[in-house]
Amino acid sequence: MYILTKRKKPIESLDWKYPLIIGFLYTSLCLLYESIFDVPGKITLLGVVIFFLPYIGCSLALFIFRSKPLYLEKERNHLNKKKRIFIDLVARNLVTILFILQIITWLYIWSTAEDTSSGQEFFAMLRNFSVGMKSLVPIWLSYPNGLCFAGFCLSFSIYRCTKKLKHLFLLALSILNIFLNDLQTSARAGMAFVIFILVATLLWDWRVNKKNPLGYFSVITAVSLFTQSPKVLREGYNIFSESKELFESIIHYSFSYLNTLSELINRLPEPNWVGERTLLPIYNIASRFNPYITRSAIHALEKSNVWGFNNYTMAGEIIRDFSYAGCIMLPFLITAIIISISNKSSRLVNISITHFFIGWMIYGVITNILMMGGFLISLIFLLSLGPIEALLIDHFAISRKGVQTK
């Protein structure tokens, strides 16, 4: 006698609870860190509640539109061959062109930068120029370079689906592009984005695909150490004798943002309602054509009393613009748009957008990365690929079929 059992459907997409899990895990780590170390400023209950609002908005959108998944796994049967070839071609050309642009950018920086007596002074100068909105890199290089995050998401998605050596090389080149882009301002934002996505994928493969995480974890550890290079270069750490101070600064940087948010709430200004922080890249572009619009840097906010940091989590940035309701509504709308467009795209594009979405959510424990021009441009580029491939492939195939039947 045979007993028929219902076969479980393989997990391929994000569950609506994942944003809340990210918020819960980070809150737990921050509370643990505060209980062990003496952190300036204490985490408050109101701070935790406000911190969770964007994640509630993301989860709400994922739940309402759960019939339109954000995928992290390739199709079990096959990938659309024409669309796979198209996206592969887009990724290869994009990453290659961006690498060439990075070479041109660094040649431009070296030819125009002031003479410095040491590497530390050189990278400190790049950092100061960035903070002061006096970047050495012209707009015709800086904006295209921002597409490096789209190149990484596409390359990573292709490699996860094919596991081919040539796509692994493409992925490595896309990460190098982000590192070189970070180095232009002696920052780490881009490489942190890479690490967040790699760690999230590691946990996914471990829990969902039952893969051994040790080998993958060693790669992430190596990339994480490499990520600290800009800080070491601009601040002159001796990697051996001052490694303890560097490690402590990394820990402070990672687990203090509920403290900065709680401190911000006590001096919260009235919301401006025009998105001065949320739409910062758009305002900065407009300021180049309208002198009445003030151009400002993402670093322009005052520093908190917590380690002197000026990041206040995604909630802290949104609440300045759109008050408490905006902390839920804005992430809800962004997530809904991402879901709607990605659902009409091929699986590879959908996975690429999902990778970016995961990076955006995890980065939300520090700040809203869509305030940075490169991230916003990359998201727009990824979202545009769905309509482009539909126009070039699906529409062309239908038109060709119609011609053949006449």
Buried (B, 14 or more C-beta within 10 A) or exposed (E): EEEEEEEEEEEBBBBBEBBBEBBEEBBEBBBEBBEEEEBBBEBBEEBBBBBBBBBBBBBBBBEBBBEBBBBBBBEEEEBBEBBBEBBBEBBBEBBBBBBEBBEEBBEBBEEEEEEEEEEBBBBBBBBEBBBEEEBBBEEEBBBBBBBBBBBBBBBBBBBBBBEEEEBBEBBEBBBBBBBBBBBBBBBBBBBBBBBBBBBBBBEBBBEEEEEEBEEBBEEBEEBBEBBBBBBBBBBBBEEEEBEEEBEEBBEBBBBBBBBBBBBBBEEBEEBEEEBBBBBBBEBBBEBEEEEEBEBBBBBBBEEBBBBEBBBBBBBBBBBBBBBBEBBBBBBBEBBBEBBBBBBEBBBBBBBBBBBBBBBBBBBBBBBBBBBBBBBBBBBEBBBBBBEBBBEEBBEEEEEEEEEEEE
